[in-house]
Amino acid sequence: MARPTALEKSLGYQFGNLALLEQALTHGSVRESQINNERLEFLGDGVLNCVISSALYERYPQLSEGKLSLMRSALVRNEALSGIARGLQLSAQLRLGGGERASGLTAGDSILADALEAVYGALFIDGGYAAARDAIMRTFAAALADFDASRPTKDAKTRLQEYLQGRRHPPPKYFVVLTKGEPHRKTYEVECVVAPLDLRGTGSGRSRRAAEQDAAEALLGKIGN
């Protein structure tokens, strides 16, 4: 691959081992490749949560663990990560298999979020925690600056439930529409349905619960809440 100088500039870091970055940008659907970004995504997820947790802990010394946890979840959800990935123009450098491209997933939130976490994982291996922290803080600068700590940070499922209850609608229903991956690395795709309003939202995640939250968030976006 050509050296992704634009991405490295955005990250504020130049890789010593460019093969790690190439792996981070290789989706599991690329069958001809012997490597993909799944393990790096797992590692990057942990590094990202640690960095954001630390940043919130330092910035908001008066807030409880529960409040900080909800804030972190809001900052690192798939929708937020994919937005940052798009800002970095990550999709232009992703390697996807033919099946994924044919199904229109080239710009899917889940794929982009996973790739961004994989990039953070690759950076952690290549440069250590300090380099990964600096890159994460650099790419999350706008999200952290714009975050309103005074705004209620209830999770998406709770917010959707309260919205519907307030309008005397029945609660939403969640359906698992697809599972893929190895048993220990499954990805769930869930559909959230509010039949009386003829609304549906889809989401994905590494657990059913995470996928349901993602689907609820997508539906809330449709009703402007």
N, C-alpha and C positions, 0 to 999 in steps of 0.2 A: 504494500500500500504506500501511496505517497505520504510523506511526512505531514501530518495534520497540524501545521503550524498555527492555523487560526484557532483550532481547539486548544492547543497548548497555551496560546497567548491568553485565551479567555480563562483558562484554568490558572494562569500564572505559574505554570510549571512545565518543564521540558523533561520528557521521559529519557532515562538512560537506556532502558530496555524497551524499545518500541514494540516488541512482540507482545508485551503485556497489554498495551493499548489496543493493538489489533485484536487480541483475544476478547477484550472488554466490548469491542464493537461487533463481535461475531455472535449472532443469534443461534440458538440451538437448532433452528430449522435448516441451517446450512449443512446438509448431510455429507457433502464431500470433505468437510473440514473435520479434523480430529479433535479440535478444541472449540469451545464456545464460552459464553460469558456467565454461565449459571453459577459456577463456584465463586467467581469474582463478585457476582451480584450478591451472593450470600454474605461474603466478607464485607463488601461495601455497605450493605444494609446495617451491619453492626457498627461499623466505623461512623456512618452518618448519624445513627441514633445517639452514639456517644458524644459526637461533636455538638449536635443540636441540643442535647440534654445539658451539656456543660455550658453552652452559650445562654440558655434560658435560666439555668441555675444562677449564673453570675449576674444576669441582667435584672432578674426579678426575685431578690432575696426575701421579699415579703410574701410570696405566693406558696401555697401548699403543694405537696407532691401530686395530689389529684389534679389540680389546676395546671401544673407544669406538664403533666402527662398528656392532658387534653390538648394543650398548646402544641406540644411536640407532634402529636398525631395529626393535627391540622396542617402543620408545616411540611410533614414528610409523606402525606398521602399521595397516591398515584397521580391525581390531577395536578397537584402542586409540583411534583417531580417532573412530570412530562412537560409542564410549562417551562421549567428551567432548562430541560433538555432541548426543547424547541428554540429557546433563546440562544443556546449554544450551537444551534444548527446540527444537532447530533444525528438527526434522521438522515441527513445527506451522506453520512459516513458509515451508517449501519450496514452490516452484511446480513441480508435475509435470504432464506431459501425461497425457491420458486413458489411453493405452496403458500407461504405467508404473503408474498407479494400479490399473488393471484387473488387471495381472499381479502385484499384491501387493508391489511394490518400494518402497512408500512409506517403509518403515523399513529398507531394505537397507543393510548396512554400507558398501558401495562408494559408494552415492549420498550417504550422510551424510558419509563421510570426504571425498569430493570437495567437497561443499558447505562443510565446515568449512575446508578449504584455500582455497577460493574466497573465503570471508569474510576470511581472513588476507591474501589477495592484494589484496582491495578495500581493506582497512585500510591496507596498505602504500602503495597509490597515494594514498589520501586523507590519510594522516597521516605517511607516511614510515617509515623503518626503526625508529626508536625507539618509535613508537606501536605498530607491529606486534609488536615484541619484547616490549613490556610486556604486550600483550594475550595473546600466546602464553604467556608465563611465568605470567600470571595464571590462564589456563585449564588449564595443565599443572602447576600447583602441586602438586596432590594426587598426580598420576602420578609426578612427580619425587621428591616426599617419600617415597612408598611404594616406590620402586624399590630393589630389593636388588642393589647392585653386586657383592656376593659370589656371587650366584647365577649358575650357568653360563648364558651367553647364546648358546648355539648356536642357529642358525636352525632353523625349524620342520621343514624337510625332514630335516635331520641328526638332530634329536631323534626324529622319527618312525621314521627308518631304524634308529637304535640301539635304540629300544624294541622294534621288530619282530625285529631280529636277536637281541636278548637272550632272546626267547621262541621263537626258531627258526621264525619266520614268514617267508614270502617278502617281498621289498620291495614297497612300494606301487606302483601304476600311476597315471599321470596322463594324463587325456584332456582335450583342448580341446573344450568342448561348444558354445562360441559365441564369435564375434568380432564386434565392432561398432565403428562409427566410421570416420572418414577414415583412409586409409593411414598418415598421420603421427601420428594420434591414436587408435590402436586401443585398445580395452579387451578383454581376454581373460577368459573365464570358464572355469575348469578344475575338473574333478572328480577327486578323489583317492580311489582305491578300494583297500581291503584285503579281497580276496575271502574268504580263510579266516575272517575275523572278521565278514564281512557288514557292513562299515563303509564309509561314504562321507562325504566332506566336500567342500564346494564353496567356491570362492574366486574372486576377480577382481582384476585389476590392469592397469597400463598396459603390462606386458610379460608374456610367458608365464611367465618365471621368477618374477615377483612374484605372479602368480595362483596358481602352484603352491605358493609359500610360504604364501599365504593359505588355500589349500585344506588344506594339511597342518596348519596351525594350527587350522582348524575341526575336523579329524578328531581331533587331539590333545585338543581340548576335550571331545569325546564319550567319550574313554577316560580322562579325568581326569588327563592328563599334561601 
